[in-house]
Amino acid sequence: MEKVPREQGHQQGLIVGLGCGSGILEEEVSREGYEAVGVDYSEALIAIARQRCPQERFTVGSVMDFDILPCLAVTAVGEVLNYRFDERHRLENLLPLFERGV
């Protein structure tokens, strides 16, 4: 894991994972001493994430509904912002999503 938060002087804090899947990145974040919170549509993947990182918080749901808490960083790895089965995943809805964590 790249040590960007530490390089910016943050030794601890929250990292939010949008579309966290099975929690692979959150496991690394946790291992590095940061707190991780994740959200994903898939109940099965969230179950795996909870097993992988029982000390962290995971939610089943849409990134469009997720309350982004004040944090050091927000991750969105893969196609999470392109989900076509959720009609809210349109360009005009992404800017407000990004502004929620500010």
C-alpha positions in Angstrom: 0.0 0.0 0.0 1.3 3.4 -0.9 2.0 5.4 2.3 0.3 8.7 1.1 -1.6 9.5 4.3 1.6 9.0 6.4 3.7 11.0 4.0 1.2 13.8 4.6 1.6 13.6 8.3 -1.4 11.3 9.2 -0.4 8.4 11.4 -4.0 7.3 11.9 -7.4 8.1 10.6 -10.3 6.9 8.6 -10.2 5.6 5.0 -13.5 5.0 3.2 -13.9 2.3 0.6 -16.7 2.8 -2.0 -17.4 -0.5 -3.7 -15.1 -2.2 -1.2 -16.0 -5.7 -2.4 -14.4 -8.4 -0.2 -12.3 -5.9 1.7 -8.9 -6.6 0.2 -7.9 -2.9 0.3 -9.5 -2.3 3.7 -7.4 -5.2 5.1 -4.2 -3.5 3.9 -5.5 -0.1 5.3 -6.2 -1.8 8.6 -2.8 -3.5 8.7 -1.1 -0.2 8.2 -2.9 1.2 11.3 -5.7 3.1 9.8 -9.4 2.7 10.4 -11.4 1.4 7.4 -15.1 1.7 6.5 -16.5 0.1 3.4 -19.8 -0.1 1.4 -20.7 -2.5 -1.4 -23.9 -3.7 -3.1 -23.0 -7.4 -2.6 -24.1 -9.0 0.7 -21.8 -12.0 -0.1 -18.7 -9.8 -0.6 -19.5 -7.7 2.5 -19.7 -11.0 4.5 -16.2 -11.9 3.2 -15.0 -8.4 4.1 -16.4 -8.7 7.6 -14.5 -12.0 8.1 -11.3 -10.6 6.6 -11.5 -7.4 8.8 -13.8 -8.0 11.8 -12.6 -4.9 13.5 -13.7 -2.6 10.6 -17.2 -1.4 9.6 -18.9 -2.6 6.4 -22.3 -1.8 5.0 -24.4 -3.4 2.3 -25.8 -0.7 0.0 -25.3 1.8 -2.7 -22.4 4.3 -2.7 -25.1 6.8 -3.7 -26.8 6.4 -0.3 -23.7 6.0 1.8 -22.9 8.7 4.3 -19.2 9.5 3.7 -17.8 10.5 7.1 -14.9 13.0 7.5 -11.9 11.0 6.5 -8.3 11.0 5.2 -9.2 9.4 1.9 -12.0 7.9 -0.2 -11.2 4.9 -2.5 -13.3 3.7 -5.4 -11.4 0.9 -7.1 -12.8 -0.8 -10.2 -16.1 -0.1 -11.8 -18.1 1.0 -8.7 -19.0 4.4 -10.2 -20.2 2.7 -13.4 -22.9 0.4 -12.1 -25.5 0.5 -14.8 -28.2 -1.4 -12.8 -28.6 1.7 -10.6 -30.1 4.5 -12.6 -28.6 7.0 -10.2 -25.1 6.3 -11.5 -25.1 9.1 -14.0 -22.5 11.8 -14.5 -24.7 14.5 -13.0 -24.9 12.6 -9.7 -21.2 11.9 -9.3 -20.2 15.4 -8.4 -22.5 15.6 -5.4 -21.2 12.2 -4.4 -17.6 13.5 -4.4 -18.6 16.6 -2.6 -20.1 14.7 0.3 -16.8 13.8 1.8 -15.5 17.4 1.7 
